[in-house]
Amino acid sequence: MNLFWKKMFGGMLSTSKFEKIEEAAVNDMKRYDEIAQSLELEEYKKLYHVVKSSEFKEKKKTLQNRKYKDTEEYRISRKYRKLHDNSGIRQYYEILQSEQLKNFLTFKSTPEYENLGDKKKVQDSEKLRRLKDFENSKEYRNYIRFHDSFIIKDYEELKKKISASDFVKTNQFWADQHRWKTVPEYKIEQRYYELAKNPDIIFYEKENPVRFDKYRKLKPVFIEQFEWNTLDKSRWAYGFHSANQELIGNYSFDNELQANSGGKNVSVNNGVFCLETRREKCISRAWHPTKGFIEKEFDYTADVVQTADEFRQQYGVFKAKIRCTGRVHHAFWLSNSSPLPHINVFHYDGKAITMGNAHKNVMDEVRVTGLKHSSFYIYTLVWTPKELIWYINDMEVHRTTSNVPKDNHLYLGFNSFLPKKGKPSTGSLEVDWVKVLAFN
């Protein structure tokens, strides 16, 4: 499979873009979940149902659009003002408070009042003339007109009504063109708008949580960011692993040109794991298929590291960000304490990248060309009970349902080696990070 054109024309995301998208999606999911549990969102949802209810909208519409002159308060106030401004009524209350009326009414209650009907007596008495003049005055006639009348009773009732604190408050409310801003509902609405502008709530409302489904199905169980300086401070051990702890682990193979150096070729610089293949002579242990372990002189050194004692996983997603140099075989694999099962998540054979699963006598694999192996790519294996799927960045490159490991918890391993066939070379295997995620 040649990925050159796929990469060239956007069929495969660049490593940096793919990594950013993945990281952003996970961060967005965490943010989404945090917001989902927040008190602000809970309040926003409650206020949403209040503010968007038909009752709330109808009340707002009424308070904003109803004209003051259409209210009962306006009608009462206007009627009162009309009576209050009536000249006759004003004159009535003026004369009602006068000494002149008081004296006349007192006189009217006495037997002498009959003398006002006798013209001669009125003519002969200044007092009677004065009282008779008042009785004939327009002020007194106005008094007689309004006193104990329905109009005055109505006026008095209206005056009492508009003076009541409840009426004053209600009248002021309806007279205010900005009355909507004075009610509790306005504060509720403003709080809703405030929350609606909250960046977190805007994010939550616009987000489609379906895109998080594939991440929710996974949980991190092994995250390696290479924040250590020496192997003994890490979860990795050098050498091959065997179920028998008494067996030697640090060895090479007779058909290889490098000696595995017991972790000496492994280093971490600025958070990047580096396994170097060096040109240097040494005498080291090698496994010969018929002779067993032998001492052998090598011209190159490299290494193998694994997590057999620290971490193993059955099923899940296994991924690493890797680059390599040299005509050297570099590999990231999953294995057990026996030769099989063995899965290559990544294998560079000095010419091309291969990814596959080992059978007894054959490797079920895909060969990938067209990628610059010295650049970082993210190599992923998805291992389910039914199939194995390999990806480079976001692109699926191989899938198989054959010989899928079952009932096996496999550990992680990295190594570099030089087969006898081919021209030897120095080189390096660099790993920025390793992640293993289990299915929920």
C-alpha positions in Angstrom: 0.0 0.0 0.0 1.5 3.3 -1.2 0.3 6.2 0.9 2.3 8.9 -0.9 -0.6 10.2 -2.9 -3.1 9.7 -0.1 -0.9 11.9 2.1 -0.2 14.4 -0.8 -3.8 15.0 -1.6 -5.3 15.0 1.8 -6.5 11.4 2.0 -4.7 11.1 5.2 -4.3 13.9 7.9 -0.9 15.1 8.8 0.4 13.9 12.1 0.3 17.3 13.7 -3.3 17.9 12.5 -4.5 14.5 13.5 -3.0 14.8 16.9 -4.5 18.2 17.4 -7.9 17.0 16.3 -7.7 14.0 18.6 -6.4 16.0 21.6 -9.0 18.8 21.0 -11.8 16.2 20.8 -10.8 14.6 24.1 -10.5 18.1 25.7 -13.8 19.1 24.3 -15.4 16.0 25.7 -14.0 16.7 29.1 -15.2 20.2 28.9 -18.6 19.2 27.7 -19.0 16.7 30.6 -17.8 19.3 33.2 -20.3 21.8 31.9 -23.0 19.2 31.9 -22.5 18.8 35.7 -22.2 22.5 36.4 -24.7 24.6 38.5 -24.7 27.2 35.8 -26.0 24.8 33.1 -28.6 23.5 35.6 -29.8 27.0 36.3 -29.7 27.9 32.6 -32.0 24.9 31.7 -34.5 25.8 34.4 -34.6 29.4 33.3 -34.9 28.4 29.7 -38.2 26.5 30.5 -39.4 29.5 32.4 -38.5 32.2 29.9 -39.7 30.2 26.9 -43.0 29.3 28.5 -46.2 30.7 26.9 -47.2 32.2 30.3 -43.9 34.1 30.6 -44.1 35.3 27.0 -47.7 36.4 27.4 -47.0 38.3 30.6 -44.0 40.1 29.0 -46.0 41.0 25.9 -48.8 42.4 28.1 -46.5 44.4 30.3 -44.6 45.8 27.3 -47.5 46.5 25.0 -50.4 47.5 27.2 -51.1 51.2 27.1 -51.6 53.0 30.3 -54.8 54.6 29.1 -56.3 51.1 28.6 -55.9 50.3 32.3 -58.5 50.5 35.1 -56.0 52.6 37.1 -55.9 55.2 34.3 -59.7 55.3 34.1 -60.1 55.8 37.8 -57.3 58.5 37.9 -58.8 60.3 34.9 -62.3 60.3 36.4 -60.9 61.6 39.7 -59.0 64.4 38.0 -62.0 65.3 36.0 -64.1 65.7 39.2 -61.2 67.3 41.1 -60.9 69.9 38.4 -64.6 70.6 38.3 -65.1 74.3 39.3 -68.4 73.5 41.0 -66.9 70.8 43.2 -63.9 72.9 44.0 -66.3 75.8 45.0 -68.4 73.3 47.1 -65.4 72.3 49.2 -64.3 75.9 49.5 -67.7 77.0 50.8 -67.9 73.9 52.9 -65.0 75.1 55.0 -66.2 78.7 55.3 -67.4 80.4 58.5 -70.3 81.9 56.4 -71.8 78.5 55.7 -71.1 77.3 59.2 -73.0 80.3 60.7 -75.8 79.9 58.2 -76.3 76.3 58.9 -76.3 77.0 62.6 -78.9 79.7 62.1 -80.9 77.4 59.9 -81.3 74.9 62.7 -82.9 77.6 65.0 -86.6 78.7 65.0 -85.4 82.2 63.8 -84.8 80.6 60.4 -88.5 81.2 59.7 -87.9 84.9 59.9 -86.1 84.7 56.5 -89.5 84.2 54.9 -90.8 87.5 56.4 -89.7 90.3 54.0 -90.4 93.1 56.6 -88.3 91.4 59.3 -85.5 90.8 56.8 -85.7 94.4 55.7 -85.5 95.6 59.3 -82.6 93.3 60.3 -79.1 93.6 59.0 -78.3 90.1 60.3 -81.3 88.6 58.5 -80.5 90.5 55.3 -76.9 89.1 55.4 -78.2 85.6 56.0 -80.8 86.0 53.3 -78.2 87.3 50.8 -76.1 84.2 51.5 -79.1 81.9 51.1 -79.7 83.5 47.7 -76.0 83.4 46.7 -74.7 81.1 43.9 -72.2 79.7 46.4 -75.0 78.4 48.6 -77.0 77.2 45.6 -73.8 75.3 44.5 -73.5 73.8 48.0 -77.2 72.7 47.9 -76.5 71.2 44.4 -73.6 69.0 45.5 -74.2 68.3 49.2 -75.0 64.7 49.8 -75.1 64.2 46.0 -74.0 61.1 44.1 -71.2 63.1 42.5 -69.6 64.1 45.8 -70.0 60.5 47.1 -68.3 59.2 43.9 -65.6 61.9 44.2 -64.9 61.0 47.9 -64.7 57.3 47.0 -62.4 58.0 44.1 -60.2 60.2 46.3 -60.0 57.5 48.9 -59.2 54.9 46.4 -56.4 56.8 44.6 -54.9 57.6 47.9 -54.6 54.0 49.0 -51.0 52.7 48.9 -51.9 49.7 46.8 -53.5 51.9 44.2 -50.7 54.4 44.1 -48.2 51.6 43.6 -50.3 49.9 40.9 -51.0 53.2 39.2 -47.3 54.1 39.1 -46.5 50.7 37.8 -48.9 51.0 34.8 -47.9 54.6 34.2 -44.3 53.6 33.8 -43.4 52.9 30.1 -40.5 50.7 31.3 -42.6 48.7 33.7 -41.2 45.4 32.4 -37.9 46.2 33.9 -39.4 46.6 37.3 -40.8 43.1 37.7 -39.0 40.0 39.0 -39.5 38.2 35.7 -37.2 40.8 34.0 -34.4 39.8 36.4 -35.1 36.2 35.6 -34.9 37.0 31.9 -31.7 39.0 32.3 -30.1 36.2 34.2 -31.1 33.8 31.4 -29.5 36.1 28.8 -26.4 36.4 30.9 -26.0 32.6 31.1 -26.9 32.3 27.4 -23.8 34.4 26.7 -21.6 32.3 28.9 -18.8 30.8 26.7 -19.2 27.4 28.3 -22.9 27.3 27.8 -22.6 28.5 24.2 -20.0 25.7 23.6 -22.4 23.2 25.2 -25.4 24.3 23.2 -23.5 24.2 19.9 -21.7 20.9 20.5 -23.0 17.6 19.1 -22.0 15.1 21.7 -22.4 12.2 19.2 -18.8 13.0 18.1 -17.6 11.9 21.5 -19.1 8.5 21.3 -16.0 6.8 20.1 -14.0 8.4 23.0 -16.5 7.5 25.6 -16.1 3.8 24.7 -12.5 4.0 25.7 -10.7 4.7 29.0 -6.9 5.3 29.4 -5.1 2.4 31.1 -1.5 3.2 30.2 -0.2 6.6 29.3 3.5 7.0 28.7 4.8 10.5 28.2 8.5 9.5 28.9 9.0 11.8 31.8 11.8 9.7 33.3 15.6 9.6 32.7 16.5 6.0 33.4 14.8 2.7 32.9 14.8 1.8 36.5 12.5 4.8 37.2 10.0 3.7 34.5 7.5 1.0 33.8 9.9 -0.6 31.2 12.5 -3.2 31.6 15.3 -4.2 29.2 15.7 -7.6 27.6 13.2 -10.2 26.5 10.7 -11.7 28.9 10.0 -15.3 29.8 7.5 -16.8 32.1 10.4 -18.5 33.9 12.1 -15.7 35.8 15.3 -17.8 36.1 15.8 -17.6 32.3 18.2 -15.0 30.9 16.4 -12.0 29.3 19.2 -9.8 28.0 20.4 -11.5 24.9 20.5 -11.3 21.1 20.1 -13.8 18.4 22.8 -15.5 16.4 21.2 -14.5 13.1 21.4 -10.8 14.1 24.3 -8.3 13.9 23.6 -6.3 17.0 24.0 -7.1 20.7 21.3 -6.0 23.0 23.0 -3.9 25.6 20.9 -4.1 28.7 19.3 -0.7 28.4 22.5 1.2 27.7 21.2 2.3 24.3 18.0 3.7 25.7 17.6 7.4 26.6 15.0 10.0 27.1 15.6 13.5 25.8 12.9 16.3 26.2 10.2 13.7 26.7 11.1 11.6 23.7 12.2 8.0 24.1 15.2 7.1 21.9 16.6 3.6 21.2 19.9 3.9 19.3 21.6 1.3 17.1 25.3 2.1 17.3 28.4 0.8 15.6 30.5 -0.5 18.4 32.2 -3.8 19.0 31.3 -5.9 22.0 31.1 -9.5 23.1 27.7 -10.4 24.3 25.3 -13.3 24.8 23.4 -14.7 21.8 20.9 -17.4 21.3 21.8 -20.1 18.8 18.9 -22.4 17.7 21.1 -25.6 18.2 23.9 -24.5 20.6 21.8 -22.5 23.0 23.4 -19.4 24.5 26.9 -18.6 23.1 29.3 -15.7 23.5 29.6 -13.8 20.3 31.4 -10.7 19.1 29.1 -8.1 17.6 29.9 -4.9 15.6 26.7 -3.1 16.6 24.6 -2.6 19.7 20.9 -1.9 20.1 18.3 -2.7 22.7 14.9 -4.2 23.5 12.5 -2.9 26.2 9.1 -4.2 27.4 6.4 -3.9 30.1 5.9 -7.6 30.9 6.2 -7.1 34.6 4.4 -3.7 34.8 1.6 -3.7 32.3 -0.4 -6.1 30.1 -3.7 -5.6 28.4 -6.3 -7.8 26.6 -8.2 -6.0 23.9 -8.3 -2.2 23.4 -6.5 0.5 21.4 -2.7 0.5 21.3 -1.0 3.6 19.8 2.3 5.3 19.7 3.8 8.3 18.0 7.0 7.0 16.3 9.7 7.9 13.9 13.0 6.1 13.0 16.2 6.4 11.0 18.8 4.1 9.4 18.6 0.8 7.5 17.6 -0.8 10.8 14.6 -2.9 11.8 12.6 -0.9 14.4 9.4 -2.3 15.9 6.6 -1.7 18.4 4.9 -4.9 19.2 2.6 -6.8 21.6 3.6 -10.2 22.9 3.3 -12.8 25.5 5.8 -15.0 27.4 5.7 -17.4 24.5 6.6 -16.8 20.8 3.0 -16.4 19.9 0.8 -14.4 19.9 2.9 -11.6 18.5 1.4 -8.5 16.9 3.4 -5.8 15.2 1.8 -2.4 15.7 4.7 -0.9 13.8 7.7 -2.5 12.1 10.1 -0.7 9.8 12.4 -3.2 8.0 14.9 -0.6 6.7 12.8 0.0 3.5 9.1 0.1 4.3 6.7 0.0 7.2 4.8 -3.2 7.9 1.9 -3.8 10.3 0.5 -7.3 11.1 -0.2 -10.3 13.1 2.1 -13.4 13.3 0.7 -16.8 12.6 2.6 -20.0 13.1 4.4 -20.0 9.8 3.4 -16.7 8.2 2.8 -13.0 9.0 -0.6 -11.6 8.2 0.5 -8.1 7.4 0.3 -5.0 5.1 3.4 -3.3 3.6 3.2 0.4 3.6 5.3 2.7 1.4 5.3 6.3 0.5 5.7 7.6 4.0 8.8 9.3 5.3 9.8 7.0 8.2 12.0 9.7 9.7 8.9 11.8 10.4 6.5 11.2 13.3 3.4 9.2 12.6 0.8 7.8 14.9 0.5 4.0 14.6 -2.6 2.4 16.1 -3.9 -1.1 16.6 -7.5 -1.7 17.5 -7.8 -5.2 19.0 -11.3 -6.5 19.6 -12.4 -10.1 20.3 -13.3 -10.4 16.6 -10.7 -8.5 14.6 -7.5 -6.5 14.5 -7.4 -3.1 12.7 -4.3 -1.0 12.0 -4.2 2.7 11.4 -1.6 5.3 10.5 -2.8 8.6 11.7 -6.5 8.6 10.7 -6.2 6.1 7.9 -7.1 2.4 8.2 -4.3 0.4 6.5 -5.1 -3.2 7.4 -7.9 -5.3 8.9 -8.1 -9.0 9.7 -10.3 -11.5 11.5 -7.8 -14.3 11.2 -5.9 -15.6 14.2 -7.1 -12.9 16.6 -5.6 -13.5 20.0 -8.0 -14.5 22.7 -7.5 -15.2 26.4 -4.2 -13.3 26.2 -3.0 -10.3 28.1 -0.2 -8.9 26.0 2.6 -6.6 27.1 4.2 -3.8 25.0 7.7 -4.0 23.5 10.1 -1.8 21.5 13.3 -3.1 19.9 15.7 -2.4 17.1 17.7 -5.1 15.4 20.0 -5.9 12.3 19.4 -9.1 10.5 22.5 -10.8 9.0 21.0 -10.4 5.5 21.3 -6.8 4.3 23.7 -4.0 4.9 24.0 -3.0 8.5 23.5 0.6 9.6 23.3 2.8 12.6 19.9 4.4 13.3 17.5 5.4 16.0 13.9 4.6 17.1 12.2 7.6 18.6 8.8 7.5 20.4 7.1 10.6 21.6 4.4 8.9 23.6 2.5 5.6 24.0 -1.2 5.2 24.9 -3.3 2.2 25.6 -7.0 2.5 26.0 -9.4 -0.2 27.2 -13.0 -0.6 26.0 -15.6 0.5 28.5 
